[in-house]
């Protein structure tokens, strides 16, 4: 039997960005040469639809990073296998399910991706908060992700609702809608539009803004002061997977110092161990959202968003 035939293939579904996932796959395979990680990446909403379509006996072995607010859907709970890994059980209670059916080593952070040169040409200041985006001066200069499809979009919506309060948040969002933003379905698309000088400000997450800057493109990352919340990223194993031993080892690697170094590289919040409260630009503290509350109110929040922005969706 050849080495290739001896490898165990672990199928991972994920909503993380492809460039980040490639780093995790290389790390897992380097630590465990007998494991091959096959990743299928899709949007947050598409991943949920895929799981429901496949049912509990799906084609995946692990969830390798997914917005916890979606992962908490009650119909999925019994599809995830309890994990007995000591590393998982050592996580803080807030970073894992009480029965260890999912765990969260990291959390992603909402951000704006800003083209400072374009703003300067137009005589516009760099925005510091969502409330700034409601200013009529930014009309035609915004790109935002749809929370009905994008985990980044739902994180921004959730953080703004929870930090600013319902009344103030919807007032701000009506102002943003009046500025006729371009609506996208991912976190990376707004960054590309801003880097391509198609708009001045893209609503995204820190990892996408950081990736765009690392590509040498002219963008700056800003964490919005009125929506500086973080959302845990969930990981889990399918209860019926025939690769549970290999899948467990692959998931355990996501709790190693090597994995944590990648989370930090992309300005994520590391939930492994006892870290300080993460800080954004200018020392801005970033606090976790209430994921359970957000999951419970997802349908109504997204429908309200759709009504506010319906005239601008293309």
N, C-alpha and C positions, 0 to 999 in steps of 0.2 A: 504493500500500500504506500502511495506517495505521500509527501508532507501535505500536499494540497487536499488529498482525500481524508487525511486525519484531522484537518481543521474542522472546528465546530462553528457553523454559521449562526450568528445571533442577528435576527432581524429587528431593527430599531426604527420606530416611528418617532418623528420629532417635529416641533415647530420652531426650533432654533434655526439660525442662519447657516447656510451650507458651509461657509468658510470656517465658522467656529466648530461645527460638527466634525469637519475633516481633522481638526486638531485633536479632538477627543478620540476619534476612531484610531488615529495613529498612536495615541498614548495607550489605549486599551490593548491594541495589537502588539505593541512593543513590550508591554508588561506580561502579556499572555499570548505567546506565539501560536498556541493551538486554537486561538479564537479569531474568526474573521467577522467584522462588524459590517453588516449591510444596512445602510441607512436610507430610509424613504422620508424626505422632508416635504412638509406641506404647511399651509397656513393653519392658524389655531382653529378656525371654524371648519376648514376642510378635514383636519385630523379628527375632530369630533364626529363629523358626518361619516368619515371612513370607518371609524370604530363601530358606530351604530349600524352601518351597512353590513359589516362583516360579522357582527355579533360577538358573543363571548368566546367563540372558537375561531378567532381571527388569525391572520397570517403573520402577526408580529410576536416577538418575544419580550421586548422591553419598550417602554416609553422613555425616551432619552431627552427630556426637557420639553415641558409643556406648561402653559400658564395654569397655575393652580386654581384660579377661579373657574376654569373650564373643567379641569380634572376632577373637581369636587362634585360634578353632576351625579346625583344619587343612583342613576341607572347603571353607572360604571363601577360602583364600589366593589361589588362581588367579583368583578372581572380581574382585579388585581390580587396577586398572591401575597400573603404576609411574608415579610423578609426577616430572617433570623440573624442576619449579619450583625456582628458586634459593632461595626462602624456605624451602621444605620441606627441601632439602638442607643448609641452614644450621642446622637444628635440632640439638641435642645427639643423639648416637647413641641415647641412652636414650629419646628422644621420637619416634623414627621407625623404621620397618622398614628393615633393611639394604638392601633393594631399593626403598625408598621406596614400598611398596604401601599403607602407611598412615602417618599421623603424628598426633601428640598435642600440641596447643598448650596444653592445660589439663588439670587433674586435679581430681576432686571429693573432698570430705573428709567423713568420717562425723561425725555430730553428734546430740545429743539436743535436742529441742524441749521446753522445760519451762514449765509453768504455775506460776509462783512463788506466786501468790495461793492456788491450790488446795492446794499443798504446805503453805503456812503454816496454812491452815484445818485441815488434818489433822495438823499438828505434825510434818511430815516435812522432812528436809533436802534441799537441791538435790543430786542425784547428780553425782559427778565421774567415775565409771568404770562399766563394765559390771558389775564385781563388786558395786557398790552395788545394782544392779537385782535381784540375787538375794536381797536382804534381804526377809524376809517382810512387813515393814512396807509394802512397795510393792504388795502383792497387790491386784489389781483396778485398778491405776493405770497400767498400761503398754499401749502400742500399738506393735507391731513389724512391720516388713515381711518378707514371706516371701522368702528368697533364691532360691527356685525360680522366682520371677516378677520380683523387684525387684533392679535393680542396686545400689540402696542397701543392701538386705538382704544381698546377697552381699559387698559391700565391708565391712560391719560384721563379718560372719562371718569373712571372710578376714583382716582386720586383727587381730581378736581371736585367731584361731588362730596367726597368724604372730608376734604380739607376746607373747602370754601362754603360748604352747605348747599343744599338743593336749590334754594331760591337764587342765591348769588351765582352758582355754577351755571344754571340754565340761562340766566341773564347774560353772562359772559358768552356762552355758546351761541346765543341768538345774535350777538354782535359779531362773532367770528363768522357765522353763516352769512351775514349781510356783506361780508368782505369777499364773497364768492371764491372760496378756496377750491383748489383742485382736490378731488377725493380719490385716494388710492386704497389698495387692499393689503398693503404690506408696510413694514417699518423701513425697508431699504429704499423703496421707490421715492419717497419724499427727499431722501438724502441725494439720490442721483439727480432729481430735478433741480435741487438747490445747487449742487456741484456743477450742473450743466448750464447754470445761469438762466434757468427757466422761471425761477421764483427766488425769493430772498430767504424764506423761512420754511423749513420742513418739520413737521411733528413726527417724532420717532422715538427710539430708545437709545441709551448710551452706547450699546454695542454697535449699532448701525452707524451712529455718528462717529465713533472711534474708528471703525473700519474704513469709513469714507475718508477720514483725515489721514489714516495710514496709507491709503492709496495715493497720497500726494495731492488730493483735490482740495480746492480752497474753501474749506468749511470750518466752522467753530461750533463746539458743543456748548449748549446752555441748559442747565437743569431749571425748569420753571419753579419759581418760589412758591406759587400757590397750588402746585401739584407735585411736590417733591416726595412722592411715595414710592415704595418698591413692592414688587409682587414676586413671591417665591415661584421658582420653576420646579415642577413636579417630575419625579422619576418613579417608575414602577415596573413590575414584571407581570406578565399575563399568567393567570392562575393555571391555565391548561398548557403552558409551554412545555415542549419536550426537551428544551435546552435549559432547564432551570439552573443547573449547576454552573454552566458557562455564563448564563445570563446574570446570575448573582455575582460572579466575579467581575463581569463587565460593569455592573452597576456599582460595585464596591470601589472600582477605580475612580469613579466620579467623586469620591470623598477623600482622595489622596492629596498630598501637598502639590503634586504635579498638576492635577485638575484645578485646584484652588488658584494656582498661579495663572492659569488661563482665564478664570473668572475675573481676577483682579486686572489682568491685562485689558479686558474689555469693560472696565469700570462697573462691574457687577458687584452686588453685595454678597459677601461670603458668609454663609450661615453655619459653616463647620467651625466648631470651637467658639470661644468667647471673644468676638471682635468688638472694637469700638463702634459707636453709631457712625455709619458712613457719612462722609461729607461731600457735598457737591462743590461747584465753583464758588469761591469766596467763603468757604467754610460752611455752606448751607447744609444743615442736617437733613438726612433722608430717612423717613420713618416708614415702616411697613403698613400697607393698607390692611383693612379688615377683609381678608379673602372670602371668608364664609358669608359675610354680609353682602359682598359684591356678587358672589355666585347666586345668592337667593334673589337678588334684585336685577340680575342680568337682563332678563327678557324685557322688563319695563323700561330700564335705562336705555337699552339699545333701540327700542321702539321710539322712545322720546327723542333720542338723537336723530333717528331716521326722519321723524316729522320735522325737526328743526332744520335739518340739512337737505331735505328731499329736493328742493329746487336746485341744488348745486351738484347732485350726484350725476356722474356721466357714465 
